[in-house]
């Protein structure tokens, strides 16, 4: 029988325009990040926050309930810092 895992794929995006200054990841979520692809560099300019992506992370959740509870908050729990 295949192993089932509760995973979320999350695109890391800014909440506004400015200069990328790093990430602020909630420690409880960060320890459950099982893979990440980051192509951003500090100092990158964000001209359009609605389309600018810094990378993608994959988060494993203990169960479906945890996944549903946290999915809508991932933008703040895995935040890109823009100044």
mmCIF file of the N, C-alpha and C atoms, coordinates in Angstrom:
data_MODEL
# 
_entry.id   MODEL 
# 
loop_
_atom_site.group_PDB 
_atom_site.id 
_atom_site.type_symbol 
_atom_site.label_atom_id 
_atom_site.label_alt_id 
_atom_site.label_comp_id 
_atom_site.label_asym_id 
_atom_site.label_entity_id 
_atom_site.label_seq_id 
_atom_site.pdbx_PDB_ins_code 
_atom_site.Cartn_x 
_atom_site.Cartn_y 
_atom_site.Cartn_z 
_atom_site.occupancy 
_atom_site.B_iso_or_equiv 
_atom_site.pdbx_formal_charge 
_atom_site.auth_seq_id 
_atom_site.auth_comp_id 
_atom_site.auth_asym_id 
_atom_site.auth_atom_id 
_atom_site.pdbx_PDB_model_num 
ATOM 1   N N  . UNK A 1 1  ? 0.848  -1.183 0.000   1.00 0.00 ? 1  UNK A N  1 
ATOM 2   C CA . UNK A 1 1  ? 0.000  0.000  0.000   1.00 0.00 ? 1  UNK A CA 1 
ATOM 3   C C  . UNK A 1 1  ? 0.897  1.251  0.000   1.00 0.00 ? 1  UNK A C  1 
ATOM 4   N N  . UNK A 1 2  ? 0.625  2.220  -0.876  1.00 0.00 ? 2  UNK A N  1 
ATOM 5   C CA . UNK A 1 2  ? 1.461  3.423  -0.938  1.00 0.00 ? 2  UNK A CA 1 
ATOM 6   C C  . UNK A 1 2  ? 1.305  4.284  0.320   1.00 0.00 ? 2  UNK A C  1 
ATOM 7   N N  . UNK A 1 3  ? 2.387  4.961  0.657   1.00 0.00 ? 3  UNK A N  1 
ATOM 8   C CA . UNK A 1 3  ? 2.381  5.875  1.804   1.00 0.00 ? 3  UNK A CA 1 
ATOM 9   C C  . UNK A 1 3  ? 1.716  7.177  1.368   1.00 0.00 ? 3  UNK A C  1 
ATOM 10  N N  . UNK A 1 4  ? 0.791  7.652  2.170   1.00 0.00 ? 4  UNK A N  1 
ATOM 11  C CA . UNK A 1 4  ? 0.132  8.934  1.875   1.00 0.00 ? 4  UNK A CA 1 
ATOM 12  C C  . UNK A 1 4  ? 0.680  9.994  2.814   1.00 0.00 ? 4  UNK A C  1 
ATOM 13  N N  . UNK A 1 5  ? 1.020  11.126 2.224   1.00 0.00 ? 5  UNK A N  1 
ATOM 14  C CA . UNK A 1 5  ? 1.539  12.247 3.005   1.00 0.00 ? 5  UNK A CA 1 
ATOM 15  C C  . UNK A 1 5  ? 0.691  13.472 2.698   1.00 0.00 ? 5  UNK A C  1 
ATOM 16  N N  . UNK A 1 6  ? 0.495  14.298 3.692   1.00 0.00 ? 6  UNK A N  1 
ATOM 17  C CA . UNK A 1 6  ? -0.227 15.562 3.512   1.00 0.00 ? 6  UNK A CA 1 
ATOM 18  C C  . UNK A 1 6  ? 0.802  16.645 3.234   1.00 0.00 ? 6  UNK A C  1 
ATOM 19  N N  . UNK A 1 7  ? 0.809  17.150 1.993   1.00 0.00 ? 7  UNK A N  1 
ATOM 20  C CA . UNK A 1 7  ? 1.811  18.118 1.565   1.00 0.00 ? 7  UNK A CA 1 
ATOM 21  C C  . UNK A 1 7  ? 1.133  19.364 1.005   1.00 0.00 ? 7  UNK A C  1 
ATOM 22  N N  . UNK A 1 8  ? 1.813  20.477 1.182   1.00 0.00 ? 8  UNK A N  1 
ATOM 23  C CA . UNK A 1 8  ? 1.393  21.733 0.584   1.00 0.00 ? 8  UNK A CA 1 
ATOM 24  C C  . UNK A 1 8  ? 2.557  22.282 -0.223  1.00 0.00 ? 8  UNK A C  1 
ATOM 25  N N  . UNK A 1 9  ? 2.274  22.721 -1.446  1.00 0.00 ? 9  UNK A N  1 
ATOM 26  C CA . UNK A 1 9  ? 3.261  23.436 -2.262  1.00 0.00 ? 9  UNK A CA 1 
ATOM 27  C C  . UNK A 1 9  ? 2.922  24.911 -2.148  1.00 0.00 ? 9  UNK A C  1 
ATOM 28  N N  . UNK A 1 10 ? 3.901  25.709 -1.790  1.00 0.00 ? 10 UNK A N  1 
ATOM 29  C CA . UNK A 1 10 ? 3.638  27.131 -1.555  1.00 0.00 ? 10 UNK A CA 1 
ATOM 30  C C  . UNK A 1 10 ? 4.646  27.983 -2.322  1.00 0.00 ? 10 UNK A C  1 
ATOM 31  N N  . UNK A 1 11 ? 4.138  28.919 -3.113  1.00 0.00 ? 11 UNK A N  1 
ATOM 32  C CA . UNK A 1 11 ? 4.988  29.889 -3.818  1.00 0.00 ? 11 UNK A CA 1 
ATOM 33  C C  . UNK A 1 11 ? 5.310  31.028 -2.866  1.00 0.00 ? 11 UNK A C  1 
ATOM 34  N N  . UNK A 1 12 ? 6.584  31.337 -2.737  1.00 0.00 ? 12 UNK A N  1 
ATOM 35  C CA . UNK A 1 12 ? 7.032  32.437 -1.886  1.00 0.00 ? 12 UNK A CA 1 
ATOM 36  C C  . UNK A 1 12 ? 6.911  33.736 -2.670  1.00 0.00 ? 12 UNK A C  1 
ATOM 37  N N  . UNK A 1 13 ? 6.080  34.649 -2.154  1.00 0.00 ? 13 UNK A N  1 
ATOM 38  C CA . UNK A 1 13 ? 5.821  35.910 -2.839  1.00 0.00 ? 13 UNK A CA 1 
ATOM 39  C C  . UNK A 1 13 ? 5.861  37.066 -1.841  1.00 0.00 ? 13 UNK A C  1 
ATOM 40  N N  . UNK A 1 14 ? 6.065  38.250 -2.367  1.00 0.00 ? 14 UNK A N  1 
ATOM 41  C CA . UNK A 1 14 ? 6.086  39.461 -1.549  1.00 0.00 ? 14 UNK A CA 1 
ATOM 42  C C  . UNK A 1 14 ? 4.673  39.970 -1.326  1.00 0.00 ? 14 UNK A C  1 
ATOM 43  N N  . UNK A 1 15 ? 4.494  40.765 -0.284  1.00 0.00 ? 15 UNK A N  1 
ATOM 44  C CA . UNK A 1 15 ? 3.195  41.411 -0.072  1.00 0.00 ? 15 UNK A CA 1 
ATOM 45  C C  . UNK A 1 15 ? 3.211  42.862 -0.527  1.00 0.00 ? 15 UNK A C  1 
ATOM 46  N N  . UNK A 1 16 ? 4.329  43.286 -1.142  1.00 0.00 ? 16 UNK A N  1 
ATOM 47  C CA . UNK A 1 16 ? 4.417  44.645 -1.653  1.00 0.00 ? 16 UNK A CA 1 
ATOM 48  C C  . UNK A 1 16 ? 5.686  44.824 -2.475  1.00 0.00 ? 16 UNK A C  1 
ATOM 49  N N  . UNK A 1 17 ? 5.802  45.974 -3.084  1.00 0.00 ? 17 UNK A N  1 
ATOM 50  C CA . UNK A 1 17 ? 6.967  46.295 -3.906  1.00 0.00 ? 17 UNK A CA 1 
ATOM 51  C C  . UNK A 1 17 ? 8.122  46.744 -3.028  1.00 0.00 ? 17 UNK A C  1 
ATOM 52  N N  . UNK A 1 18 ? 9.335  46.627 -3.549  1.00 0.00 ? 18 UNK A N  1 
ATOM 53  C CA . UNK A 1 18 ? 10.513 47.058 -2.810  1.00 0.00 ? 18 UNK A CA 1 
ATOM 54  C C  . UNK A 1 18 ? 11.715 46.195 -3.154  1.00 0.00 ? 18 UNK A C  1 
ATOM 55  N N  . UNK A 1 19 ? 12.610 46.052 -2.170  1.00 0.00 ? 19 UNK A N  1 
ATOM 56  C CA . UNK A 1 19 ? 13.832 45.277 -2.339  1.00 0.00 ? 19 UNK A CA 1 
ATOM 57  C C  . UNK A 1 19 ? 13.783 44.058 -1.436  1.00 0.00 ? 19 UNK A C  1 
ATOM 58  N N  . UNK A 1 20 ? 14.031 42.875 -1.997  1.00 0.00 ? 20 UNK A N  1 
ATOM 59  C CA . UNK A 1 20 ? 13.998 41.637 -1.239  1.00 0.00 ? 20 UNK A CA 1 
ATOM 60  C C  . UNK A 1 20 ? 15.115 41.636 -0.201  1.00 0.00 ? 20 UNK A C  1 
ATOM 61  N N  . UNK A 1 21 ? 14.737 41.353 1.060   1.00 0.00 ? 21 UNK A N  1 
ATOM 62  C CA . UNK A 1 21 ? 15.690 41.393 2.167   1.00 0.00 ? 21 UNK A CA 1 
ATOM 63  C C  . UNK A 1 21 ? 15.779 40.067 2.920   1.00 0.00 ? 21 UNK A C  1 
ATOM 64  N N  . UNK A 1 22 ? 15.226 38.993 2.372   1.00 0.00 ? 22 UNK A N  1 
ATOM 65  C CA . UNK A 1 22 ? 15.320 37.686 3.031   1.00 0.00 ? 22 UNK A CA 1 
ATOM 66  C C  . UNK A 1 22 ? 13.951 37.148 3.380   1.00 0.00 ? 22 UNK A C  1 
ATOM 67  N N  . UNK A 1 23 ? 13.956 36.037 4.119   1.00 0.00 ? 23 UNK A N  1 
ATOM 68  C CA . UNK A 1 23 ? 12.721 35.377 4.504   1.00 0.00 ? 23 UNK A CA 1 
ATOM 69  C C  . UNK A 1 23 ? 12.552 35.388 6.017   1.00 0.00 ? 23 UNK A C  1 
ATOM 70  N N  . UNK A 1 24 ? 11.316 35.395 6.457   1.00 0.00 ? 24 UNK A N  1 
ATOM 71  C CA . UNK A 1 24 ? 10.951 35.211 7.861   1.00 0.00 ? 24 UNK A CA 1 
ATOM 72  C C  . UNK A 1 24 ? 10.052 33.986 7.918   1.00 0.00 ? 24 UNK A C  1 
ATOM 73  N N  . UNK A 1 25 ? 10.656 32.826 8.197   1.00 0.00 ? 25 UNK A N  1 
ATOM 74  C CA . UNK A 1 25 ? 9.908  31.582 8.270   1.00 0.00 ? 25 UNK A CA 1 
ATOM 75  C C  . UNK A 1 25 ? 9.592  31.263 9.721   1.00 0.00 ? 25 UNK A C  1 
ATOM 76  N N  . UNK A 1 26 ? 8.338  30.932 9.999   1.00 0.00 ? 26 UNK A N  1 
ATOM 77  C CA . UNK A 1 26 ? 7.950  30.464 11.322  1.00 0.00 ? 26 UNK A CA 1 
ATOM 78  C C  . UNK A 1 26 ? 8.726  29.172 11.601  1.00 0.00 ? 26 UNK A C  1 
ATOM 79  N N  . UNK A 1 27 ? 9.421  29.081 12.748  1.00 0.00 ? 27 UNK A N  1 
ATOM 80  C CA . UNK A 1 27 ? 10.246 27.897 13.022  1.00 0.00 ? 27 UNK A CA 1 
ATOM 81  C C  . UNK A 1 27 ? 9.469  26.581 13.012  1.00 0.00 ? 27 UNK A C  1 
ATOM 82  N N  . UNK A 1 28 ? 8.221  26.591 13.453  1.00 0.00 ? 28 UNK A N  1 
ATOM 83  C CA . UNK A 1 28 ? 7.425  25.366 13.472  1.00 0.00 ? 28 UNK A CA 1 
ATOM 84  C C  . UNK A 1 28 ? 7.069  24.884 12.068  1.00 0.00 ? 28 UNK A C  1 
ATOM 85  N N  . UNK A 1 29 ? 6.948  25.805 11.139  1.00 0.00 ? 29 UNK A N  1 
ATOM 86  C CA . UNK A 1 29 ? 6.674  25.441 9.752   1.00 0.00 ? 29 UNK A CA 1 
ATOM 87  C C  . UNK A 1 29 ? 7.983  25.098 9.036   1.00 0.00 ? 29 UNK A C  1 
ATOM 88  N N  . UNK A 1 30 ? 9.005  25.891 9.284   1.00 0.00 ? 30 UNK A N  1 
ATOM 89  C CA . UNK A 1 30 ? 10.278 25.681 8.590   1.00 0.00 ? 30 UNK A CA 1 
ATOM 90  C C  . UNK A 1 30 ? 10.831 24.276 8.820   1.00 0.00 ? 30 UNK A C  1 
ATOM 91  N N  . UNK A 1 31 ? 10.660 23.734 10.008  1.00 0.00 ? 31 UNK A N  1 
ATOM 92  C CA . UNK A 1 31 ? 11.189 22.384 10.268  1.00 0.00 ? 31 UNK A CA 1 
ATOM 93  C C  . UNK A 1 31 ? 10.414 21.305 9.514   1.00 0.00 ? 31 UNK A C  1 
ATOM 94  N N  . UNK A 1 32 ? 9.253  21.668 8.950   1.00 0.00 ? 32 UNK A N  1 
ATOM 95  C CA . UNK A 1 32 ? 8.469  20.723 8.159   1.00 0.00 ? 32 UNK A CA 1 
ATOM 96  C C  . UNK A 1 32 ? 8.589  20.968 6.657   1.00 0.00 ? 32 UNK A C  1 
ATOM 97  N N  . UNK A 1 33 ? 9.465  21.895 6.268   1.00 0.00 ? 33 UNK A N  1 
ATOM 98  C CA . UNK A 1 33 ? 9.744  22.114 4.846   1.00 0.00 ? 33 UNK A CA 1 
ATOM 99  C C  . UNK A 1 33 ? 10.629 20.960 4.385   1.00 0.00 ? 33 UNK A C  1 
ATOM 100 N N  . UNK A 1 34 ? 10.111 20.140 3.470   1.00 0.00 ? 34 UNK A N  1 
ATOM 101 C CA . UNK A 1 34 ? 10.851 18.955 3.024   1.00 0.00 ? 34 UNK A CA 1 
ATOM 102 C C  . UNK A 1 34 ? 11.654 19.202 1.754   1.00 0.00 ? 34 UNK A C  1 
ATOM 103 N N  . UNK A 1 35 ? 11.317 20.263 1.039   1.00 0.00 ? 35 UNK A N  1 
ATOM 104 C CA . UNK A 1 35 ? 12.089 20.618 -0.151  1.00 0.00 ? 35 UNK A CA 1 
ATOM 105 C C  . UNK A 1 35 ? 11.831 22.080 -0.467  1.00 0.00 ? 35 UNK A C  1 
ATOM 106 N N  . UNK A 1 36 ? 12.801 22.706 -1.089  1.00 0.00 ? 36 UNK A N  1 
ATOM 107 C CA . UNK A 1 36 ? 12.659 24.115 -1.477  1.00 0.00 ? 36 UNK A CA 1 
ATOM 108 C C  . UNK A 1 36 ? 13.479 24.392 -2.721  1.00 0.00 ? 36 UNK A C  1 
ATOM 109 N N  . UNK A 1 37 ? 12.967 25.291 -3.506  1.00 0.00 ? 37 UNK A N  1 
ATOM 110 C CA . UNK A 1 37 ? 13.667 25.777 -4.687  1.00 0.00 ? 37 UNK A CA 1 
ATOM 111 C C  . UNK A 1 37 ? 13.605 27.297 -4.599  1.00 0.00 ? 37 UNK A C  1 
ATOM 112 N N  . UNK A 1 38 ? 14.733 27.907 -4.289  1.00 0.00 ? 38 UNK A N  1 
ATOM 113 C CA . UNK A 1 38 ? 14.808 29.359 -4.104  1.00 0.00 ? 38 UNK A CA 1 
ATOM 114 C C  . UNK A 1 38 ? 15.694 29.934 -5.206  1.00 0.00 ? 38 UNK A C  1 
ATOM 115 N N  . UNK A 1 39 ? 15.173 30.896 -5.939  1.00 0.00 ? 39 UNK A N  1 
ATOM 116 C CA . UNK A 1 39 ? 15.973 31.536 -6.974  1.00 0.00 ? 39 UNK A CA 1 
ATOM 117 C C  . UNK A 1 39 ? 16.184 33.026 -6.694  1.00 0.00 ? 39 UNK A C  1 
ATOM 118 N N  . UNK A 1 40 ? 15.663 33.512 -5.603  1.00 0.00 ? 40 UNK A N  1 
ATOM 119 C CA . UNK A 1 40 ? 15.811 34.929 -5.248  1.00 0.00 ? 40 UNK A CA 1 
ATOM 120 C C  . UNK A 1 40 ? 17.161 35.181 -4.588  1.00 0.00 ? 40 UNK A C  1 
ATOM 121 N N  . UNK A 1 41 ? 17.609 36.406 -4.729  1.00 0.00 ? 41 UNK A N  1 
ATOM 122 C CA . UNK A 1 41 ? 18.824 36.871 -4.054  1.00 0.00 ? 41 UNK A CA 1 
ATOM 123 C C  . UNK A 1 41 ? 18.492 38.145 -3.308  1.00 0.00 ? 41 UNK A C  1 
ATOM 124 N N  . UNK A 1 42 ? 19.026 38.273 -2.104  1.00 0.00 ? 42 UNK A N  1 
ATOM 125 C CA . UNK A 1 42 ? 18.808 39.516 -1.371  1.00 0.00 ? 42 UNK A CA 1 
ATOM 126 C C  . UNK A 1 42 ? 19.272 40.673 -2.234  1.00 0.00 ? 42 UNK A C  1 
ATOM 127 N N  . UNK A 1 43 ? 18.484 41.732 -2.245  1.00 0.00 ? 43 UNK A N  1 
ATOM 128 C CA . UNK A 1 43 ? 18.774 42.890 -3.068  1.00 0.00 ? 43 UNK A CA 1 
ATOM 129 C C  . UNK A 1 43 ? 17.981 42.916 -4.367  1.00 0.00 ? 43 UNK A C  1 
ATOM 130 N N  . UNK A 1 44 ? 17.349 41.787 -4.728  1.00 0.00 ? 44 UNK A N  1 
ATOM 131 C CA . UNK A 1 44 ? 16.506 41.766 -5.925  1.00 0.00 ? 44 UNK A CA 1 
ATOM 132 C C  . UNK A 1 44 ? 15.374 42.771 -5.779  1.00 0.00 ? 44 UNK A C  1 
ATOM 133 N N  . UNK A 1 45 ? 15.063 43.438 -6.848  1.00 0.00 ? 45 UNK A N  1 
ATOM 134 C CA . UNK A 1 45 ? 13.988 44.437 -6.870  1.00 0.00 ? 45 UNK A CA 1 
ATOM 135 C C  . UNK A 1 45 ? 12.653 43.766 -7.193  1.00 0.00 ? 45 UNK A C  1 
ATOM 136 N N  . UNK A 1 46 ? 11.633 44.089 -6.403  1.00 0.00 ? 46 UNK A N  1 
ATOM 137 C CA . UNK A 1 46 ? 10.274 43.596 -6.640  1.00 0.00 ? 46 UNK A CA 1 
ATOM 138 C C  . UNK A 1 46 ? 9.467  44.760 -7.193  1.00 0.00 ? 46 UNK A C  1 
ATOM 139 N N  . UNK A 1 47 ? 9.146  44.715 -8.479  1.00 0.00 ? 47 UNK A N  1 
ATOM 140 C CA . UNK A 1 47 ? 8.386  45.788 -9.113  1.00 0.00 ? 47 UNK A CA 1 
ATOM 141 C C  . UNK A 1 47 ? 6.891  45.498 -9.098  1.00 0.00 ? 47 UNK A C  1 
ATOM 142 N N  . UNK A 1 48 ? 6.519  44.224 -9.159  1.00 0.00 ? 48 UNK A N  1 
ATOM 143 C CA . UNK A 1 48 ? 5.104  43.843 -9.175  1.00 0.00 ? 48 UNK A CA 1 
ATOM 144 C C  . UNK A 1 48 ? 4.912  42.665 -8.221  1.00 0.00 ? 48 UNK A C  1 
ATOM 145 N N  . UNK A 1 49 ? 4.420  42.937 -7.046  1.00 0.00 ? 49 UNK A N  1 
ATOM 146 C CA . UNK A 1 49 ? 4.264  41.906 -6.016  1.00 0.00 ? 49 UNK A CA 1 
ATOM 147 C C  . UNK A 1 49 ? 3.210  40.862 -6.379  1.00 0.00 ? 49 UNK A C  1 
ATOM 148 N N  . UNK A 1 50 ? 2.350  41.162 -7.322  1.00 0.00 ? 50 UNK A N  1 
ATOM 149 C CA . UNK A 1 50 ? 1.306  40.197 -7.689  1.00 0.00 ? 50 UNK A CA 1 
ATOM 150 C C  . UNK A 1 50 ? 1.844  39.065 -8.563  1.00 0.00 ? 50 UNK A C  1 
ATOM 151 N N  . UNK A 1 51 ? 3.024  39.251 -9.153  1.00 0.00 ? 51 UNK A N  1 
ATOM 152 C CA . UNK A 1 51 ? 3.576  38.216 -10.021 1.00 0.00 ? 51 UNK A CA 1 
ATOM 153 C C  . UNK A 1 51 ? 4.986  37.771 -9.644  1.00 0.00 ? 51 UNK A C  1 
ATOM 154 N N  . UNK A 1 52 ? 5.687  38.534 -8.821  1.00 0.00 ? 52 UNK A N  1 
ATOM 155 C CA . UNK A 1 52 ? 7.083  38.229 -8.482  1.00 0.00 ? 52 UNK A CA 1 
ATOM 156 C C  . UNK A 1 52 ? 7.146  37.053 -7.502  1.00 0.00 ? 52 UNK A C  1 
ATOM 157 N N  . UNK A 1 53 ? 7.852  35.992 -7.895  1.00 0.00 ? 53 UNK A N  1 
ATOM 158 C CA . UNK A 1 53 ? 8.026  34.828 -7.034  1.00 0.00 ? 53 UNK A CA 1 
ATOM 159 C C  . UNK A 1 53 ? 9.502  34.678 -6.669  1.00 0.00 ? 53 UNK A C  1 
ATOM 160 N N  . UNK A 1 54 ? 9.742  34.303 -5.407  1.00 0.00 ? 54 UNK A N  1 
ATOM 161 C CA . UNK A 1 54 ? 11.105 34.111 -4.904  1.00 0.00 ? 54 UNK A CA 1 
ATOM 162 C C  . UNK A 1 54 ? 11.518 32.646 -4.914  1.00 0.00 ? 54 UNK A C  1 
ATOM 163 N N  . UNK A 1 55 ? 10.532 31.764 -4.916  1.00 0.00 ? 55 UNK A N  1 
ATOM 164 C CA . UNK A 1 55 ? 10.818 30.335 -4.883  1.00 0.00 ? 55 UNK A CA 1 
ATOM 165 C C  . UNK A 1 55 ? 9.573  29.549 -4.517  1.00 0.00 ? 55 UNK A C  1 
ATOM 166 N N  . UNK A 1 56 ? 9.779  28.252 -4.317  1.00 0.00 ? 56 UNK A N  1 
ATOM 167 C CA . UNK A 1 56 ? 8.701  27.336 -3.961  1.00 0.00 ? 56 UNK A CA 1 
ATOM 168 C C  . UNK A 1 56 ? 9.180  26.470 -2.808  1.00 0.00 ? 56 UNK A C  1 
ATOM 169 N N  . UNK A 1 57 ? 8.305  26.222 -1.847  1.00 0.00 ? 57 UNK A N  1 
ATOM 170 C CA . UNK A 1 57 ? 8.606  25.292 -0.763  1.00 0.00 ? 57 UNK A CA 1 
ATOM 171 C C  . UNK A 1 57 ? 7.512  24.233 -0.689  1.00 0.00 ? 57 UNK A C  1 
ATOM 172 N N  . UNK A 1 58 ? 7.893  23.075 -0.194  1.00 0.00 ? 58 UNK A N  1 
ATOM 173 C CA . UNK A 1 58 ? 6.959  21.974 0.022   1.00 0.00 ? 58 UNK A CA 1 
ATOM 174 C C  . UNK A 1 58 ? 6.944  21.674 1.510   1.00 0.00 ? 58 UNK A C  1 
ATOM 175 N N  . UNK A 1 59 ? 5.758  21.768 2.106   1.00 0.00 ? 59 UNK A N  1 
ATOM 176 C CA . UNK A 1 59 ? 5.598  21.597 3.550   1.00 0.00 ? 59 UNK A CA 1 
ATOM 177 C C  . UNK A 1 59 ? 4.813  20.317 3.819   1.00 0.00 ? 59 UNK A C  1 
ATOM 178 N N  . UNK A 1 60 ? 5.334  19.502 4.742   1.00 0.00 ? 60 UNK A N  1 
ATOM 179 C CA . UNK A 1 60 ? 4.617  18.296 5.143   1.00 0.00 ? 60 UNK A CA 1 
ATOM 180 C C  . UNK A 1 60 ? 3.818  18.580 6.415   1.00 0.00 ? 60 UNK A C  1 
ATOM 181 N N  . UNK A 1 61 ? 2.587  18.110 6.424   1.00 0.00 ? 61 UNK A N  1 
ATOM 182 C CA . UNK A 1 61 ? 1.696  18.310 7.569   1.00 0.00 ? 61 UNK A CA 1 
ATOM 183 C C  . UNK A 1 61 ? 1.417  16.973 8.223   1.00 0.00 ? 61 UNK A C  1 
ATOM 184 N N  . UNK A 1 62 ? 1.139  17.001 9.519   1.00 0.00 ? 62 UNK A N  1 
ATOM 185 C CA . UNK A 1 62 ? 0.894  15.773 10.276  1.00 0.00 ? 62 UNK A CA 1 
ATOM 186 C C  . UNK A 1 62 ? -0.342 15.037 9.768   1.00 0.00 ? 62 UNK A C  1 
ATOM 187 N N  . UNK A 1 63 ? -1.351 15.801 9.372   1.00 0.00 ? 63 UNK A N  1 
ATOM 188 C CA . UNK A 1 63 ? -2.601 15.201 8.896   1.00 0.00 ? 63 UNK A CA 1 
ATOM 189 C C  . UNK A 1 63 ? -3.370 16.238 8.094   1.00 0.00 ? 63 UNK A C  1 
ATOM 190 N N  . UNK A 1 64 ? -4.485 15.797 7.548   1.00 0.00 ? 64 UNK A N  1 
ATOM 191 C CA . UNK A 1 64 ? -5.296 16.676 6.703   1.00 0.00 ? 64 UNK A CA 1 
ATOM 192 C C  . UNK A 1 64 ? -5.812 17.889 7.469   1.00 0.00 ? 64 UNK A C  1 
ATOM 193 N N  . UNK A 1 65 ? -6.188 17.708 8.712   1.00 0.00 ? 65 UNK A N  1 
ATOM 194 C CA . UNK A 1 65 ? -6.718 18.816 9.515   1.00 0.00 ? 65 UNK A CA 1 
ATOM 195 C C  . UNK A 1 65 ? -5.677 19.915 9.697   1.00 0.00 ? 65 UNK A C  1 
ATOM 196 N N  . UNK A 1 66 ? -4.439 19.515 9.986   1.00 0.00 ? 66 UNK A N  1 
ATOM 197 C CA . UNK A 1 66 ? -3.369 20.503 10.137  1.00 0.00 ? 66 UNK A CA 1 
ATOM 198 C C  . UNK A 1 66 ? -3.113 21.206 8.810   1.00 0.00 ? 66 UNK A C  1 
ATOM 199 N N  . UNK A 1 67 ? -3.120 20.459 7.727   1.00 0.00 ? 67 UNK A N  1 
ATOM 200 C CA . UNK A 1 67 ? -2.892 21.040 6.411   1.00 0.00 ? 67 UNK A CA 1 
ATOM 201 C C  . UNK A 1 67 ? -3.959 22.092 6.088   1.00 0.00 ? 67 UNK A C  1 
ATOM 202 N N  . UNK A 1 68 ? -5.213 21.758 6.299   1.00 0.00 ? 68 UNK A N  1 
ATOM 203 C CA . UNK A 1 68 ? -6.306 22.688 6.017   1.00 0.00 ? 68 UNK A CA 1 
ATOM 204 C C  . UNK A 1 68 ? -6.216 23.918 6.924   1.00 0.00 ? 68 UNK A C  1 
ATOM 205 N N  . UNK A 1 69 ? -5.891 23.720 8.186   1.00 0.00 ? 69 UNK A N  1 
ATOM 206 C CA . UNK A 1 69 ? -5.807 24.832 9.136   1.00 0.00 ? 69 UNK A CA 1 
ATOM 207 C C  . UNK A 1 69 ? -4.685 25.800 8.791   1.00 0.00 ? 69 UNK A C  1 
ATOM 208 N N  . UNK A 1 70 ? -3.575 25.305 8.253   1.00 0.00 ? 70 UNK A N  1 
ATOM 209 C CA . UNK A 1 70 ? -2.415 26.167 8.008   1.00 0.00 ? 70 UNK A CA 1 
ATOM 210 C C  . UNK A 1 70 ? -2.295 26.664 6.572   1.00 0.00 ? 70 UNK A C  1 
ATOM 211 N N  . UNK A 1 71 ? -2.935 26.019 5.635   1.00 0.00 ? 71 UNK A N  1 
ATOM 212 C CA . UNK A 1 71 ? -2.756 26.372 4.224   1.00 0.00 ? 71 UNK A CA 1 
ATOM 213 C C  . UNK A 1 71 ? -3.061 27.841 3.943   1.00 0.00 ? 71 UNK A C  1 
ATOM 214 N N  . UNK A 1 72 ? -4.107 28.371 4.505   1.00 0.00 ? 72 UNK A N  1 
ATOM 215 C CA . UNK A 1 72 ? -4.473 29.757 4.261   1.00 0.00 ? 72 UNK A CA 1 
ATOM 216 C C  . UNK A 1 72 ? -3.570 30.771 4.936   1.00 0.00 ? 72 UNK A C  1 
ATOM 217 N N  . UNK A 1 73 ? -2.729 30.310 5.855   1.00 0.00 ? 73 UNK A N  1 
ATOM 218 C CA . UNK A 1 73 ? -1.834 31.211 6.593   1.00 0.00 ? 73 UNK A CA 1 
ATOM 219 C C  . UNK A 1 73 ? -0.379 31.115 6.146   1.00 0.00 ? 73 UNK A C  1 
ATOM 220 N N  . UNK A 1 74 ? -0.094 30.282 5.149   1.00 0.00 ? 74 UNK A N  1 
ATOM 221 C CA . UNK A 1 74 ? 1.297  30.074 4.761   1.00 0.00 ? 74 UNK A CA 1 
ATOM 222 C C  . UNK A 1 74 ? 1.971  31.344 4.257   1.00 0.00 ? 74 UNK A C  1 
ATOM 223 N N  . UNK A 1 75 ? 1.239  32.250 3.663   1.00 0.00 ? 75 UNK A N  1 
ATOM 224 C CA . UNK A 1 75 ? 1.843  33.496 3.177   1.00 0.00 ? 75 UNK A CA 1 
ATOM 225 C C  . UNK A 1 75 ? 2.457  34.303 4.323   1.00 0.00 ? 75 UNK A C  1 
ATOM 226 N N  . UNK A 1 76 ? 1.871  34.222 5.514   1.00 0.00 ? 76 UNK A N  1 
ATOM 227 C CA . UNK A 1 76 ? 2.441  34.935 6.663   1.00 0.00 ? 76 UNK A CA 1 
ATOM 228 C C  . UNK A 1 76 ? 3.422  34.053 7.435   1.00 0.00 ? 76 UNK A C  1 
ATOM 229 N N  . UNK A 1 77 ? 3.220  32.742 7.426   1.00 0.00 ? 77 UNK A N  1 
ATOM 230 C CA . UNK A 1 77 ? 4.121  31.834 8.141   1.00 0.00 ? 77 UNK A CA 1 
ATOM 231 C C  . UNK A 1 77 ? 5.433  31.617 7.397   1.00 0.00 ? 77 UNK A C  1 
ATOM 232 N N  . UNK A 1 78 ? 5.400  31.764 6.088   1.00 0.00 ? 78 UNK A N  1 
ATOM 233 C CA . UNK A 1 78 ? 6.590  31.647 5.233   1.00 0.00 ? 78 UNK A CA 1 
ATOM 234 C C  . UNK A 1 78 ? 6.718  32.939 4.428   1.00 0.00 ? 78 UNK A C  1 
ATOM 235 N N  . UNK A 1 79 ? 7.071  34.001 5.107   1.00 0.00 ? 79 UNK A N  1 
ATOM 236 C CA . UNK A 1 79 ? 7.023  35.345 4.526   1.00 0.00 ? 79 UNK A CA 1 
ATOM 237 C C  . UNK A 1 79 ? 8.344  35.763 3.888   1.00 0.00 ? 79 UNK A C  1 
ATOM 238 N N  . UNK A 1 80 ? 8.218  36.465 2.780   1.00 0.00 ? 80 UNK A N  1 
ATOM 239 C CA . UNK A 1 80 ? 9.352  37.126 2.148   1.00 0.00 ? 80 UNK A CA 1 
ATOM 240 C C  . UNK A 1 80 ? 9.389  38.560 2.684   1.00 0.00 ? 80 UNK A C  1 
ATOM 241 N N  . UNK A 1 81 ? 10.561 38.970 3.134   1.00 0.00 ? 81 UNK A N  1 
ATOM 242 C CA . UNK A 1 81 ? 10.731 40.314 3.690   1.00 0.00 ? 81 UNK A CA 1 
ATOM 243 C C  . UNK A 1 81 ? 11.162 41.268 2.574   1.00 0.00 ? 81 UNK A C  1 
ATOM 244 N N  . UNK A 1 82 ? 10.359 42.290 2.335   1.00 0.00 ? 82 UNK A N  1 
ATOM 245 C CA . UNK A 1 82 ? 10.647 43.294 1.304   1.00 0.00 ? 82 UNK A CA 1 
ATOM 246 C C  . UNK A 1 82 ? 10.679 44.658 1.964   1.00 0.00 ? 82 UNK A C  1 
ATOM 247 N N  . UNK A 1 83 ? 11.720 45.418 1.669   1.00 0.00 ? 83 UNK A N  1 
ATOM 248 C CA . UNK A 1 83 ? 11.865 46.754 2.270   1.00 0.00 ? 83 UNK A CA 1 
ATOM 249 C C  . UNK A 1 83 ? 11.726 47.828 1.213   1.00 0.00 ? 83 UNK A C  1 
# 
